[in-house]
Amino acid sequence: MVEQIVFADIEKALVTFLTAKLAAVSDSAVVVTKVPESRPARMVRVSRNDRKARVDVEDREGRRGAQLVLDRPRVLFECFDDAGNAAGLAALVRGVVNAAAPGRIGTVWCDHVEDAGEENDTDPVTAAPRYTIVTDLIVRGTVLA
């Protein structure tokens, strides 16, 4: 019988985690999953983006399966700062996230963080200064009884 695994909402976990970490260093950035109608001047948007396929040893050798208790979310962090320091905010977020593993991101155990890099990516709609960070996480799920 295949185990039933439940994975946490990684976006929600990261919002809570980053909010606490940024507050601990007196950073005023607002962390969200959806951009509010009135966007804060300094903000981080967290979104899971698994559209780009990964091909690694587990996939090549057919070892990934339903019995595996791991989830591999690809997460996009969009860092905005109207005062012109989106790069600084991105560097801070990148450092906090990269230091999270191995360890807990809220209630989620994170085994590994693979940093795929950051990019100067001015918002094409609003022309707001923005840096984006792409990160692959390996997190554990919970086995249902």
N, C-alpha and C positions, 0 to 999 in steps of 0.2 A: 504494500500500500504506500502510495506517495504521500509524504507529509504535506500538510497545508501550512503555508507560510504567509504571514501578514507583514507587509512592509509599511513603515511609518510614512507620513506625508513629509518628505524631506524638505520641501519648500517651507512649510510651517516651522519645522524644527530649526532650519537655518535662520529664519526671520527672528525667532526667539533668541537663538544663540548669538547672532550678530548684534541684535539690539542690546543685549547685556554686555557683550564685549566692547562695543563702541561706547556705551555709557560709562564703562569702567575706566576708559581713557579720556573721559569728558568730551567725546565727539558728539556733535548735535545731529548727525545724519539720521534720517528716518529710514527704517528698513521695511519694505513692503513686497507683496507679490503682485499687486495691481497698482498702477500709477493713479493716484487720486486726481479728480477733476482739476483741482488746484495743486499742481505739483510743488512739493517743498523745494526750497532752493538747494538743499544738500540732501541727497537721497540715494539709497541703494535698492534696486529692484532685483529680486531673486526669482529665477524661473528655471524649472526643469526642462531640459531640451535634449531628448534622446533620439532626435531624428537622424543624426549622423551615426551610422553603424560602426561598431568597434569590431576589430578582428584581432583577437589575442590567442594565446596558447589554449585557453579553455575552449574557445570556439573552433580553432583549427583541429584540435584533437577530440572534439565531441564530448568533452567532460562537463560542459554546462548543462544542467538539467533541472527539472522541477524539484529534485531533492536538495538542491543547493540553497542554503539559507542566506545567500548574499544577493544584494541588489547593487547595481552599478549605475546610479544616476549621473548623468552629465548635467551640470548646473551652470547657468549663465548668470553672472552678476553684472548689472548695469549701474555704474556709479556716476551720478550727476553732481555737479557743484557749480552753481551760477557765479560764484566768486572766482572761478578760474582754477580751482584746485581739484578737478576731477581725477587727475593722475595721482595726487596724494591720497585721496580717499580710496582709489583702487589699490594702491600699494598697501594701505592699512588693511583693507578687507582681504586682500590676497595673503598677507602675512598671518592674519588671524585664522583664516580657513586652512592654510597649509600647516599650521601648528596644531590643528585639531586632532590629528591622527598619530598614533592610535589613541583613541579616547572617545569621550561622549560629546555629541552635538545635541545638547538637550537630553532627551531620553533615548536617542539613537546612538548605538555603538558604531563608530567609524573605524574600520581597520586601516584604510589607506586613502590618501589624497594624492591624485596625480594632476599636477598643475599643467594645463595645456597653454597657458600664456594669457597675456592681456593685449588690448588693442585700443589705440586712440580712435574712437568711433563716434564722431559728432552726430547727434540725433538728426536724421534727414528731414523730419517733419518740423521740428521746432528750432533747429540749429543750436540746441543747448549743448554745452560742453559735456562729453560723456566718454568714459573709458569702460570697456567691457572686459570681463575676465571669464575664461572657460575653465571649468574644473571637473574632473571625473572623480567620483567618490566610490569607495567600496564600503557599503554599510550592511549591517546584519538585520535580518528580520526576526520575527517571533514565531515559533512553531505553535500552531493551535493544538490544544489537547484533544 
